[in-house]
Amino acid sequence: MDKSLSIDTGHHEKLYQERMNFLLTGEKDRVCSIYIDVTDDKMLALITRKHKYNDNELNNISVRCWLDKYIYPNISDGYNLEEFKNGFTRKALLEDFEKGERNIQFYHSYYGENGNLKLYKVRVSLIKNPYNGHIEAYAVWKDRTLKYIDKEISKILYNNDYIGIGIIDSCKGNLYMRAAHFEGMEFEEQKSYVYDDIVKQMSEIRIANESKEQFLKCTALDYLNDNMNIAGVYSFNVYNIKNKVERYSYHWFDKKKGIILVVVEDMTKELETDSVTGALNREGFVHKAENIIKNNPDKDFALLYFNIQKFKAINDLYGYAAGDTVLHQAVNTLQTSFLKPLAISRIEADRFVVLVDKNNLDFEKLTLILHRVYDKDGMKVDIYVRCGIYYIPKDTDLSVSDMCDRAKLAKLYIPNQYVQPYAIFNEDMKYDYEQRSLALIQLDDAIKNSEIKVFYQPIYDAKTKQISSAEALVRWVSPKGVILPGKFIPALEESGHITKLDTYVHKSVRRFMENRYKNGKKIVRVAVNLSRMDLMDDEIMDLIIDDVKDEHYSKQMVNYEVTESAYADVSGKGTNFLMQLHDNGVKLLIDDFGSGMSSFSTLRDYDFDIIKLDMGFVQKLGENKKYNNIVMSIIELAHRLDMKVVAEGVETKEQADCLKEYGCDYLQGFYFSKPLPEEEFAKLLD
Ligand SMILES: Nc1nc2c(ncn2[C@@H]2O[C@H](COP(=O)(O)OP(=O)(O)OP(=O)(O)O)[C@@H](O)[C@H]2O)c(=O)[nH]1
């Protein structure tokens, strides 16, 4: 469009002059202005960035001719072209004027100087010439390319610093860089480069080895086109040789012409930093730690996993902002500590991981930094932190994520937070944990495959030494061997899955007892354990109540044991359920009596039939007089309250004799019998 200019002087003075002034007063980004007689389809004046047209050039040239000659050949047929072509005609402009439109806007893209693609905005003002009644228009073309790019970029970038912006002509395989700060690579703004060459060069000198393959794959034009056709935009992240994360984002500039806008941003901060504490986030930590470990094969490292205790309470009591401050301070404390962290991350919520040189570990100092006092407006808040430690073996294949998991696991095995708030990972922890976790994942299958077995441990009458009842206990006979309840029941209790197991035991016991009953065989009452979760679960409570009321399933067959600590939590429906059981003639046992903190209030508040003396008391019998007196007193108390006593964990004749002498009613333990599989127990009864 940068041709020359001409002015048609034979027109109407005042009005005309005004328009001329406008046309001649250049604006910075104005590329071209025209003044036309729409009615006559005639050019009256034309000014471009460089020239004014002369009269001769303009005389008798129709607007249509001018468009055909100078505009359409260079116009790109993508962006809003139809709208411009259909709207910028004599007919359409006259209709617009009729409708009262006075200002109209169009956009079109255009190959400008050097063949560079531009986005132009055309603003058209319509007026009626009072002298001849013709509709006239002046139209101004402005270059909106950079504005468009900036707008698009700001949509992509938000607040990030960009490293480069380019326009890719995917059909011609060209690349124009608008702004680029790629170290070691120079780009001239208006120059066109061969896209493939630049990509190759970048992969060689800029992109980190680990990301090269991905970079080459994702930047290939065919691949880009395919992906952009699916979602309209496409982006990927790679690491550069300085370990920074770069995001390459692609947007259509002109889809029909295959023109793509590409923006390269430094995303290291966004993607690898935790905004609350300024420490690395999980991705950042994994990346940094991996590099440090890989590049220092001779060094010994340790990975430490920290968890603030009861952090939720800090948020709840003092607010989220105070919580954030505590998190921030935790990072500062670690950062400036004797540990001299090589990498530090808030890996999630109130948990941190730190990579350290193993030689920097000093357990006395570690214990000291794991207790801090946080000052909240003059109020002192004690903050306790637990720490799991993983010593990273040399030449390990473990990923940093797996190392973090091991350090985290070690944290779960801290025996006493106040004595030693840290633990060092060992393989037994992993084995133990796997067995616990297995329960959660495989319980359903284990039940389906009959791997969960109900065993029966006989309980003997202390006087007659006859079997008086039994306790149902579970064993998990997995293909990998027997898993004892202590390994999987705590995990099921924590997750609430215990109710599924208890339901299974209840049903198995019912089936076993009914069979014997129907066949006229001897039966004794069997005690089934209920956990605290059961006393909150309508389904199992309804099932048990229905069974207890079912005349085919005699209530004479079953007792229920509930631990003392579960009673402490029970409320509403649970209490009601226990009362119904009791009222229906089912015997209730209080398990592990004496081991908790609410033994006496539980006795006061509920009606029980039998106390099960915690095995801790039984095992200490004979050690001193005081222990013996406690046991004697509990038995006496139970009798005064009309309850019987079962002593659990009886392992020796001495214990059995002593308990009998103190009036204990029933005895259970290895001295008499181990828990037996169903068939063996059946034989014992027969
Ligand atoms: N202030 C603040 N709190 C957060 C942030 N991210 C997560 N949290 C909170 O951190 C708490 C973490 O949960 P838990 O680990 O169960 O809390 P806890 O009380 O320390 O539990 P224990 O570790 O078992 O003692 C939750 O209450 C989250 O809401 C954060 O960026 N700022």
The ligand as a MOL file (V3000), in Angstrom:
LIG
                    3D

  0  0  0     0  0            999 V3000
M  V30 BEGIN CTAB
M  V30 COUNTS 32 34 0 0 0
M  V30 BEGIN ATOM
M  V30 1 N -2.0790 -22.1940 55.8760 0
M  V30 2 C -2.0170 -23.1380 54.9440 0
M  V30 3 N -2.5520 -24.3590 55.2000 0
M  V30 4 C -2.4810 -25.3110 54.2480 0
M  V30 5 C -1.8800 -25.0740 53.0010 0
M  V30 6 N -1.9550 -26.2180 52.2650 0
M  V30 7 C -2.6050 -27.1250 53.0250 0
M  V30 8 N -2.9220 -26.5940 54.2300 0
M  V30 9 C -3.6110 -27.2490 55.3470 0
M  V30 10 O -2.6990 -28.1570 55.9500 0
M  V30 11 C -3.4290 -29.1650 56.6520 0
M  V30 12 C -2.7240 -30.4730 56.3960 0
M  V30 13 O -3.4650 -31.5500 56.8180 0
M  V30 14 P -2.9100 -32.6040 57.8640 0
M  V30 15 O -1.5370 -33.0210 57.4890 0
M  V30 16 O -3.9530 -33.6430 58.0340 0
M  V30 17 O -2.8730 -31.7090 59.1570 0
M  V30 18 P -2.2530 -31.9770 60.5670 0
M  V30 19 O -3.1940 -31.3240 61.5130 0
M  V30 20 O -0.8390 -31.5160 60.5930 0
M  V30 21 O -2.3190 -33.5500 60.7560 0
M  V30 22 P -1.1480 -34.4600 61.3750 0
M  V30 23 O 0.0280 -34.3320 60.4560 0
M  V30 24 O -1.7520 -35.8390 61.3680 0
M  V30 25 O -0.8470 -33.9770 62.7640 0
M  V30 26 C -4.8670 -29.0950 56.1210 0
M  V30 27 O -5.6720 -28.5520 57.1360 0
M  V30 28 C -4.7930 -28.1030 54.9510 0
M  V30 29 O -5.9520 -27.3140 54.8380 0
M  V30 30 C -1.3260 -23.7730 52.7480 0
M  V30 31 O -0.7660 -23.4840 51.6800 0
M  V30 32 N -1.4180 -22.8510 53.7370 0
M  V30 END ATOM
M  V30 BEGIN BOND
M  V30 1 1 1 2
M  V30 2 2 2 3
M  V30 3 1 2 32
M  V30 4 1 3 4
M  V30 5 2 4 5
M  V30 6 1 4 8
M  V30 7 1 5 6
M  V30 8 1 5 30
M  V30 9 2 6 7
M  V30 10 1 7 8
M  V30 11 1 8 9
M  V30 12 1 9 10
M  V30 13 1 9 28
M  V30 14 1 10 11
M  V30 15 1 11 12
M  V30 16 1 11 26
M  V30 17 1 12 13
M  V30 18 1 13 14
M  V30 19 2 14 15
M  V30 20 1 14 16
M  V30 21 1 14 17
M  V30 22 1 17 18
M  V30 23 2 18 19
M  V30 24 1 18 20
M  V30 25 1 18 21
M  V30 26 1 21 22
M  V30 27 2 22 23
M  V30 28 1 22 24
M  V30 29 1 22 25
M  V30 30 1 26 27
M  V30 31 1 26 28
M  V30 32 1 28 29
M  V30 33 2 30 31
M  V30 34 1 30 32
M  V30 END BOND
M  V30 END CTAB
M  END
